[in-house]
Amino acid sequence: MRTATVKRTTGETQIELTLNLDGSGKCDVKNPIGFFDHMLKSFCKHGLFDLTGTIKGDLEVDQHHTIEDTGIVLGECFKKALGDLAGIYRSGFFIYPMDESLVQAAVDFGGRPYLVNNAELTGNPLVSIGEDGEEGSFQTDCFEDFWQGFVNAAGCNLHIDVIRGRSDHHKIEASFKAVSRAIRAAVEIDERRKGTIPSTKGVLV
């Protein structure tokens, strides 16, 4: 099984995640940020990845450390689970529509981290009200921090382009879904490749 567990403990965050690349889309992560939890669940559901674990961070400061470090840990999980990347397609692409929003994502697990993020977000936080009546929010400026942490740790390059959209909620959610489908396409096993490394160099580092 292509699985991995990664734990990251710093003075700012305590995060542990277990990833199964060949799952069924289950996400059971204790996540203190409501909208971010919704995004991780969408990522797993549409990529058919199973993810479990816990996320804790210094939310009394803001959400940046928690969200960025989660991206790092998730990226490390992918890197560890993929091993030498033998036999996979390596690259993937998907366009995802969500109401008025349309997002395209392309990824390549070629060993060279690079992020292009054209999300066109307003930067305004998304505000929510929990069951206890407490107000919560999602810092939309942390969207790029998450994916930057992910690509650096996973060793992939990722392009996210919002083609059109009005709602930040829709643009962010469509982005997570598009990226998950692109990654799913990239990490699936290519039977024609017969277990070889998908590179003329013979190695991906």
C-alpha positions as CSV (number, residue, x, y, z in Angstrom):
1,M,0.0,0.0,0.0
2,R,1.2,3.5,-0.8
3,T,0.8,5.1,2.6
4,A,2.7,7.5,4.8
5,T,2.6,9.1,8.2
6,V,4.3,12.4,9.0
7,K,4.4,14.3,12.2
8,R,5.6,17.9,12.6
9,T,6.0,19.5,16.0
10,T,7.2,23.0,16.4
11,G,6.8,25.9,18.8
12,E,3.8,27.0,16.6
13,T,2.1,23.8,15.5
14,Q,1.6,20.1,16.3
15,I,0.4,18.3,13.2
16,E,0.3,14.5,12.4
17,L,-1.3,13.1,9.2
18,T,-1.6,9.7,7.7
19,L,-2.2,9.5,3.9
20,N,-3.3,6.6,1.8
21,L,-2.9,7.4,-1.9
22,D,-5.2,4.5,-3.0
23,G,-8.1,5.2,-0.7
24,S,-11.8,5.9,-1.1
25,G,-11.9,9.6,-0.2
26,K,-12.3,9.3,3.5
27,C,-11.1,12.3,5.6
28,D,-11.0,12.0,9.4
29,V,-8.8,14.9,10.5
30,K,-9.3,16.8,13.7
31,N,-9.1,20.3,12.3
32,P,-9.9,23.5,14.3
33,I,-10.6,25.7,11.3
34,G,-14.1,24.9,9.9
35,F,-13.7,26.1,6.3
36,F,-10.2,24.6,6.0
37,D,-11.6,21.3,7.3
38,H,-14.2,21.5,4.5
39,M,-11.5,22.0,1.9
40,L,-9.4,19.0,3.1
41,K,-12.6,16.8,3.0
42,S,-13.2,18.0,-0.6
43,F,-9.6,17.3,-1.5
44,C,-9.8,13.7,-0.2
45,K,-13.3,13.1,-1.7
46,H,-12.4,14.1,-5.2
47,G,-8.9,12.8,-5.2
48,L,-9.9,9.5,-3.6
49,F,-7.2,9.9,-0.9
50,D,-7.7,8.7,2.7
51,L,-6.4,11.1,5.3
52,T,-6.5,10.9,9.1
53,G,-4.8,12.8,11.9
54,T,-4.8,15.9,14.0
55,I,-4.1,19.6,13.4
56,K,-3.2,22.0,16.2
57,G,-1.7,25.4,16.0
58,D,-1.3,28.9,17.5
59,L,-4.6,30.2,16.3
60,E,-4.3,33.0,19.0
61,V,-1.7,34.5,16.7
62,D,-3.5,33.8,13.4
63,Q,-4.1,30.9,11.0
64,H,-1.0,31.2,8.9
65,H,1.3,28.8,10.8
66,T,-1.4,26.2,11.1
67,I,-2.5,26.2,7.5
68,E,1.0,26.5,6.0
69,D,2.4,23.7,8.2
70,T,-0.5,21.5,7.3
71,G,0.4,22.0,3.6
72,I,4.0,21.0,4.5
73,V,3.0,17.9,6.3
74,L,0.5,16.9,3.5
75,G,3.3,17.4,0.9
76,E,5.7,15.3,2.9
77,C,3.1,12.6,3.1
78,F,2.8,12.5,-0.7
79,K,6.6,12.5,-1.1
80,K,7.0,9.6,1.3
81,A,4.1,7.6,0.0
82,L,5.3,8.0,-3.6
83,G,8.8,6.8,-2.9
84,D,10.9,6.9,-6.1
85,L,7.8,7.7,-8.1
86,A,8.3,4.5,-10.3
87,G,5.3,3.6,-12.4
88,I,3.2,6.7,-11.9
89,Y,1.9,9.0,-14.6
90,R,3.8,11.8,-12.9
91,S,1.8,14.8,-14.3
92,G,-1.9,15.6,-14.3
93,F,-4.3,18.3,-15.3
94,F,-8.0,19.1,-14.5
95,I,-10.5,21.8,-15.1
96,Y,-13.2,22.1,-12.4
97,P,-16.4,24.1,-12.7
98,M,-18.3,25.3,-9.6
99,D,-21.3,27.5,-10.3
100,E,-19.9,30.8,-11.6
101,S,-16.3,29.7,-10.9
102,L,-14.0,27.8,-13.2
103,V,-10.5,26.7,-12.1
104,Q,-7.8,24.8,-13.9
105,A,-4.9,23.0,-12.1
106,A,-1.8,21.3,-13.5
107,V,0.8,19.4,-11.5
108,D,4.1,17.6,-12.2
109,F,5.9,15.5,-9.6
110,G,9.2,16.1,-11.3
111,G,11.2,16.9,-8.2
112,R,11.4,20.7,-8.7
113,P,9.1,22.7,-6.4
114,Y,7.3,25.6,-8.0
115,L,4.0,27.2,-7.4
116,V,2.0,29.5,-9.7
117,N,-1.1,30.7,-8.0
118,N,-3.5,32.9,-10.0
119,A,-6.5,32.5,-7.6
120,E,-7.6,36.1,-7.9
121,L,-9.0,36.1,-4.3
122,T,-10.2,39.3,-2.5
123,G,-8.1,38.7,0.6
124,N,-11.2,39.1,2.8
125,P,-11.7,36.4,5.4
126,L,-14.7,34.0,5.0
127,V,-16.8,34.3,8.2
128,S,-18.9,31.4,9.6
129,I,-21.0,30.7,12.7
130,G,-20.5,27.4,14.5
131,E,-23.1,25.3,16.2
132,D,-22.1,26.9,19.6
133,G,-22.8,30.3,18.1
134,E,-19.1,31.3,18.1
135,E,-17.9,33.2,15.1
136,G,-15.1,31.5,13.0
137,S,-13.3,32.5,9.9
138,F,-10.9,31.4,7.2
139,Q,-8.0,33.7,6.2
140,T,-8.1,33.6,2.4
141,D,-4.6,35.0,2.2
142,C,-3.4,31.6,3.7
143,F,-4.7,29.8,0.6
144,E,-1.3,30.4,-1.2
145,D,0.6,29.6,2.0
146,F,-0.9,26.1,2.1
147,W,-0.1,25.3,-1.5
148,Q,3.4,26.8,-1.3
149,G,4.1,24.6,1.8
150,F,2.7,21.6,-0.1
151,V,4.8,22.0,-3.3
152,N,8.0,22.6,-1.4
153,A,7.6,19.5,0.7
154,A,6.2,17.2,-2.1
155,G,8.8,18.2,-4.7
156,C,6.2,19.1,-7.3
157,N,5.3,22.1,-9.4
158,L,1.7,23.2,-9.3
159,H,-0.2,25.8,-11.4
160,I,-3.6,27.0,-10.2
161,D,-5.5,29.4,-12.4
162,V,-8.9,30.7,-11.7
163,I,-10.4,31.3,-15.2
164,R,-13.4,33.1,-13.8
165,G,-15.4,33.5,-10.6
166,R,-17.1,35.8,-8.2
167,S,-17.2,34.1,-4.8
168,D,-14.0,33.5,-2.9
169,H,-15.7,30.4,-1.4
170,H,-16.3,28.9,-4.9
171,K,-12.9,29.9,-6.2
172,I,-11.1,28.3,-3.3
173,E,-13.3,25.1,-3.2
174,A,-13.1,24.7,-7.0
175,S,-9.3,25.1,-6.7
176,F,-9.0,22.3,-4.0
177,K,-11.1,20.0,-6.2
178,A,-9.2,20.8,-9.4
179,V,-5.9,20.2,-7.7
180,S,-7.0,17.0,-6.1
181,R,-8.2,15.6,-9.4
182,A,-4.9,16.7,-11.1
183,I,-2.9,15.0,-8.4
184,R,-5.0,11.9,-8.6
185,A,-4.3,11.7,-12.3
186,A,-0.6,12.3,-11.7
187,V,-0.1,9.7,-8.9
188,E,-2.1,6.8,-10.4
189,I,-0.2,3.8,-11.7
190,D,0.4,3.7,-15.4
191,E,0.2,0.0,-16.3
192,R,2.1,0.7,-19.6
193,R,5.0,2.1,-17.8
194,K,5.7,-1.3,-16.1
195,G,7.2,0.2,-12.9
196,T,9.8,2.4,-14.6
197,I,10.7,5.9,-13.6
198,P,8.7,8.5,-15.6
199,S,11.8,10.5,-16.7
200,T,14.5,10.3,-19.3
201,K,17.0,11.0,-16.5
202,G,16.0,7.6,-15.0
203,V,15.6,9.3,-11.6
204,L,13.3,12.0,-10.1
205,V,14.9,13.9,-7.2
